[in-house]
Amino acid sequence: MPARSEAATAGAREEYVVGLSGGVDSAVAAWALERCGARATATLMRNWDARDEDAATDCSHRDDLKSARAIAEKLNLRFIESDFTREYWHEVFEPYVEAFESGATPNPDLECNRRVKFGALLRRAMEDLGGRYLATGHYARIDRDVDEGAPPRLLRGIDQTKDQSYFLASVRGEALRSACFPLGAVFKSETREAARILGFDCADRRSSAGICFIGRRPFGEFIGEYITPSEGAFVDAETARPVPGAAPHRGLASYTVGQRAKIGGAPKPWFVVGKNVAANVVYVAKGAEHDALYSTRAALADEFWISNRRPTSDDGSSSVRLLAKTRYASFSSSFVPRVESSPLRATFDRPERAVTPGQALVLYDGDVCLGGGVIEHVGVTEFEARAAS
């Protein structure tokens, strides 16, 4: 692996705590620190206790623990387990369930990074383990060449197909002072190859998929354990009437805007375009590109800014043109919103598909991740605008 990661510039003989997940990314991040002569303690976080609810999910944690221990032993690192199940339950999972009950589709990864990984774990690393930096296997970069007193800047990872700055966008700028991302300047393919050369057993281990506490279970099955599902109607957005012959939906929490709705008997597939909590209705439309899926505005709440303030234009006004992501995989260089006054609203230069309440809208100035907010409301869709004209 080329020596161009942050580990190579963080300074030898510093004290690090490296978060091992048992996967290839954190393993190679730990190796990169060791290669640069940095002393490190390795820790595996346990955020979810599945022992009493799902044997397969708990088995996955045992596999992670076994792999993480093997990595630490291979690199001769002190290894400890860190249990944050209580913090995760109260600060991430309970708000997650509440958001679903309100009809939103939240993303717990941002809150986990902000409150647990770069919150509770970072405090433990600094206060209990003697560390100065917390290193992880995230594909993102940190720019520390900033004005005195200013927090470092969060940059997109070099590998744009694996860039994880979106999931780190809510981490406080102060926390980033003590963060280290050794893989930010390398490609995933390089990480895999390094792991194979080093003889890590995790070199070809499948990357984690989905939300950690759900694992690979069907989402509807999981969320039904915490939210009592209430069946209701699928309503055709074009006719405002229930879809003829459609079976009832399984509960609003099982659906999100943009996903395919499994409604049989139609020559063209149906897709979810909205939900109405009060009426317990899932709105659907035919076709993955139906204009009821496209909108040009979004209003944000619960803002988070790495610099602790909203971005402004060069003349100091609140209106500024930026790049954005409305979800992890949606980044496009032609996707340019205007940031306006309170409440924060983004106006897209072209209609964006499946903008979803509860998801994070993250703003960028080139490669610099600025922060953003949680999508609270979505403006009129192209279908609604056409119907009103």
C-alpha positions in Angstrom: 0.0 0.0 0.0 1.4 3.4 -0.9 2.6 5.4 2.1 0.1 8.3 1.6 -2.3 7.8 4.4 -2.8 10.1 7.4 -1.0 7.5 9.5 2.2 8.5 7.7 1.9 12.1 8.8 0.3 11.8 12.2 3.7 11.5 13.9 5.5 8.4 15.2 5.4 7.3 18.9 2.0 9.0 19.5 -0.5 7.1 21.6 -3.5 5.8 19.5 -6.6 3.9 20.2 -7.7 2.0 17.0 -11.3 0.8 16.7 -11.2 -2.7 15.3 -14.4 -4.1 13.8 -13.0 -7.4 12.7 -13.1 -6.4 9.1 -10.5 -5.6 6.5 -10.6 -1.8 6.7 -9.9 -1.4 10.4 -7.3 -4.1 10.2 -5.3 -2.4 7.6 -5.8 1.0 9.4 -4.3 -0.6 12.5 -1.4 -2.0 10.4 -0.8 1.4 8.9 -0.3 2.9 12.3 2.0 0.2 13.4 4.0 0.6 10.2 4.6 4.3 11.1 5.8 3.4 14.5 2.7 4.5 16.4 1.9 2.8 19.7 -1.7 1.7 19.7 -4.4 0.0 21.8 -7.0 -1.9 19.8 -10.7 -2.0 20.9 -13.8 -3.6 19.6 -17.1 -1.8 20.3 -20.2 -3.7 21.3 -23.2 -1.4 20.6 -26.0 -3.9 20.4 -26.8 -6.9 22.7 -28.6 -9.5 20.5 -28.0 -12.4 22.9 -31.7 -12.4 23.9 -33.3 -11.7 20.6 -31.5 -13.1 17.6 -29.0 -15.8 17.6 -27.7 -15.0 14.1 -27.0 -11.4 15.0 -25.1 -12.3 18.2 -23.2 -15.0 16.3 -22.1 -12.2 14.0 -20.7 -10.3 16.9 -18.8 -13.3 18.2 -17.3 -13.7 14.7 -16.3 -10.0 14.8 -14.7 -10.5 18.2 -12.7 -13.5 17.1 -11.5 -11.7 14.0 -10.6 -8.5 15.9 -8.6 -10.5 18.5 -6.7 -12.3 15.8 -5.8 -9.0 14.1 -4.6 -7.5 17.4 -2.5 -10.5 18.2 -1.0 -10.5 14.7 0.0 -6.8 15.2 1.0 -7.3 18.8 -1.5 -4.8 20.0 -3.1 -4.7 23.4 -6.8 -5.5 22.9 -9.8 -4.7 25.0 -13.6 -4.8 24.5 -15.7 -1.6 24.9 -19.3 -2.0 25.8 -21.5 0.9 24.7 -24.9 -0.9 24.5 -26.5 1.4 27.0 -25.3 4.6 25.3 -26.3 3.2 21.9 -29.8 2.3 23.1 -30.6 5.7 24.6 -28.7 8.0 22.2 -29.2 6.2 18.9 -31.7 3.4 18.9 -34.6 5.0 20.9 -34.5 8.2 18.7 -34.4 5.9 15.7 -37.6 4.1 16.6 -39.3 7.4 17.5 -38.4 8.8 14.1 -40.0 5.7 12.4 -43.1 6.1 14.4 -43.4 9.7 13.1 -43.2 8.5 9.5 -39.6 9.4 8.8 -36.8 7.1 7.6 -33.8 7.8 9.9 -30.2 6.9 9.4 -28.6 5.7 12.7 -25.1 5.6 11.4 -24.6 9.4 11.6 -25.8 9.5 15.2 -23.7 6.5 16.1 -20.6 8.2 14.7 -21.4 11.4 16.5 -22.6 10.2 19.9 -21.0 6.8 20.3 -17.9 6.3 18.2 -16.6 9.9 18.3 -18.5 10.5 21.6 -18.4 7.8 24.2 -15.6 5.8 22.6 -13.5 8.9 22.0 -13.9 9.9 25.7 -12.9 6.5 26.8 -9.9 6.5 24.5 -8.7 9.9 25.9 -9.6 9.5 29.6 -9.2 5.8 30.3 -6.8 4.4 27.7 -4.3 7.1 27.5 -4.8 7.8 23.8 -4.4 11.1 22.0 -6.0 10.0 18.8 -8.9 7.6 17.9 -8.2 5.8 14.6 -10.8 4.1 12.5 -11.0 2.4 9.1 -13.3 5.2 7.6 -12.6 6.3 4.0 -12.4 10.0 4.7 -9.6 12.5 5.3 -8.9 15.2 7.8 -7.2 18.5 6.9 -5.5 20.0 9.9 -3.9 22.9 8.0 -6.5 25.4 9.3 -6.4 28.7 11.1 -5.4 28.6 14.8 -8.3 27.7 17.0 -10.4 26.4 14.1 -11.5 22.8 13.9 -9.9 20.6 11.2 -11.8 20.1 8.0 -13.4 16.9 7.0 -12.6 15.9 3.4 -14.0 13.2 1.1 -12.0 10.0 0.8 -9.8 9.6 -2.3 -11.8 6.5 -3.3 -15.1 8.3 -4.2 -16.9 4.9 -4.6 -16.1 4.2 -0.9 -16.1 7.8 0.5 -17.7 7.8 4.0 -17.7 11.5 4.8 -21.5 11.4 4.6 -21.7 9.2 7.7 -19.1 11.4 9.5 -20.8 14.7 8.7 -22.5 15.1 12.1 -19.3 14.5 14.1 -18.3 17.6 16.0 -15.4 19.5 14.7 -13.7 19.4 18.1 -13.9 15.6 18.0 -12.2 15.5 14.6 -9.1 17.1 16.3 -8.5 13.7 17.9 -9.6 11.5 15.0 -7.4 9.7 12.5 -8.4 8.0 9.3 -5.4 6.1 7.9 -7.4 4.9 4.8 -8.6 8.3 3.6 -6.0 8.5 0.9 -6.1 5.0 -0.4 -8.5 2.9 -2.5 -10.5 -0.1 -1.2 -8.7 -2.3 -3.7 -5.4 -1.3 -2.2 -6.7 -2.1 1.3 -7.8 -5.6 0.2 -4.5 -6.3 -1.5 -2.5 -5.1 1.5 -4.5 -7.4 3.8 -3.8 -10.4 1.5 -0.1 -9.6 1.4 0.0 -9.2 5.2 -1.8 -12.5 5.6 -4.9 -11.2 7.5 -7.6 -13.8 7.7 -10.1 -11.0 7.2 -8.7 -10.0 3.8 -11.6 -11.5 1.9 -14.2 -11.2 4.6 -17.4 -9.8 3.4 -18.0 -6.1 4.2 -20.7 -5.3 6.7 -24.1 -4.7 5.1 -27.0 -2.6 6.4 -27.5 -1.4 9.9 -25.5 -3.1 12.6 -28.3 -4.1 14.9 -30.5 -5.4 12.0 -27.8 -7.4 10.3 -29.2 -9.3 7.3 -32.7 -9.8 8.6 -35.6 -8.5 6.7 -36.2 -4.9 7.9 -39.9 -5.3 8.4 -39.4 -8.4 10.6 -36.9 -6.5 12.7 -38.8 -3.2 13.2 -42.0 -5.1 13.9 -40.4 -6.2 17.2 -40.4 -2.5 18.4 -43.2 -0.8 16.5 -46.6 -2.6 16.4 -47.4 -2.7 12.7 -50.8 -1.5 11.6 -52.0 -2.6 8.2 -53.4 0.0 5.9 -54.0 0.9 2.2 -51.7 1.4 -0.7 -53.0 4.5 -2.4 -52.4 5.4 -6.0 -50.9 8.9 -6.0 -52.5 9.7 -9.4 -56.0 8.7 -8.5 -55.9 9.3 -4.7 -57.7 6.0 -4.3 -56.6 2.6 -3.0 -54.8 0.4 -5.5 -57.5 -2.1 -6.8 -56.8 -5.6 -5.5 -53.7 -4.7 -3.5 -53.2 -6.5 -0.2 -52.8 -4.2 2.8 -49.4 -2.8 3.6 -47.5 -4.2 6.5 -47.1 -1.0 8.5 -45.6 2.4 7.6 -42.3 1.6 9.2 -41.6 -1.1 6.6 -41.6 1.4 3.7 -39.4 4.3 2.6 -39.7 6.7 -0.3 -38.2 5.3 -3.5 -38.4 1.6 -2.7 -40.4 -0.9 -4.7 -43.8 -1.8 -3.2 -44.6 -5.4 -3.6 -48.0 -5.2 -5.2 -48.9 -8.1 -7.4 -51.0 -8.2 -10.6 -49.6 -5.0 -12.2 -47.8 -5.0 -15.6 -45.5 -2.2 -14.3 -44.0 -2.2 -10.7 -45.2 0.2 -8.1 -42.9 2.4 -6.0 -43.4 4.2 -2.7 -43.7 8.0 -3.2 -44.9 9.1 0.2 -46.6 8.2 3.5 -49.4 9.6 5.6 -49.1 8.7 9.3 -52.5 10.1 10.3 -54.3 8.1 7.7 -51.9 5.1 7.8 -51.5 5.2 4.1 -48.6 4.4 1.8 -48.7 6.4 -1.4 -47.4 4.6 -4.5 -47.0 5.3 -8.2 -46.1 3.1 -11.2 -42.6 3.1 -12.4 -39.2 3.8 -10.8 -38.9 7.2 -12.5 -42.4 8.4 -11.9 -42.4 12.2 -11.4 -44.0 11.8 -8.0 -40.6 10.6 -6.8 -38.8 13.9 -7.9 -38.7 17.1 -6.0 -36.5 20.3 -6.1 -36.7 21.5 -2.5 -36.1 20.2 1.0 -36.3 21.9 4.5 -33.9 20.8 7.1 -34.0 20.5 10.9 -31.4 19.4 13.6 -28.6 21.1 11.7 -25.0 19.9 12.3 -21.9 21.9 11.2 -18.3 20.8 11.6 -17.2 24.5 11.9 -20.2 25.1 14.3 -21.8 27.6 12.0 -23.7 27.5 8.7 -21.8 28.1 5.5 -21.9 31.6 4.0 -21.0 33.0 0.6 -18.0 35.2 0.1 -20.0 38.3 0.6 -21.2 37.0 4.0 -24.8 36.3 3.0 -26.6 33.1 3.9 -27.2 32.1 0.4 -24.5 29.9 -1.1 -24.2 27.3 -3.8 -22.9 23.9 -2.7 -22.8 20.3 -3.7 -24.9 17.9 -1.7 -25.8 14.3 -0.9 -29.4 13.4 0.1 -28.2 9.9 0.9 -24.9 8.0 0.9 -24.9 7.0 -2.7 -26.6 10.0 -4.3 -23.6 12.4 -4.8 -23.4 14.1 -8.2 -21.3 17.0 -9.3 -24.3 18.5 -11.1 -26.3 18.4 -7.9 -26.1 22.0 -6.6 -28.5 23.4 -4.0 -28.9 27.0 -2.7 -28.8 27.4 1.0 -31.2 30.0 2.3 -32.4 31.5 5.5 -34.0 29.9 8.5 -35.4 27.3 8.5 -32.6 26.0 6.3 -33.9 25.1 2.8 -32.0 23.6 -0.1 -33.2 24.2 -3.6 -31.8 21.8 -6.2 -30.8 22.9 -9.7 -32.5 19.8 -11.0 -35.2 17.5 -9.5 -33.7 14.9 -7.1 -35.1 11.4 -6.7 -36.6 10.1 -3.5 -35.6 12.9 -1.1 -36.8 11.3 2.2 -37.7 12.8 5.5 -35.4 11.6 8.2 -32.4 11.1 6.0 -29.5 13.5 6.3 -28.8 16.1 3.6 -25.0 16.7 3.7 -23.4 19.7 2.0 -20.0 20.0 0.4 -17.7 22.7 -0.9 -15.8 20.7 -3.4 -14.2 17.9 -1.3 -14.8 19.6 2.0 -17.7 18.2 4.0 -19.4 21.0 5.8 -22.2 19.3 7.7 -25.9 19.6 7.0 -29.1 18.6 8.6 -31.9 16.1 8.8 -34.6 16.4 6.0 -37.8 17.4 7.8 -40.0 18.3 4.8 -39.8 17.8 1.1 -41.2 20.4 -1.3 -43.8 19.7 -3.9 -43.0 16.9 -6.3 -42.8 17.2 -10.1 -46.1 15.3 -10.2 -47.8 17.7 -7.7 -46.5 20.7 -9.6 -47.7 19.4 -12.9 -51.2 18.6 -11.4 -51.5 22.1 -10.0 -50.6 23.9 -13.3 
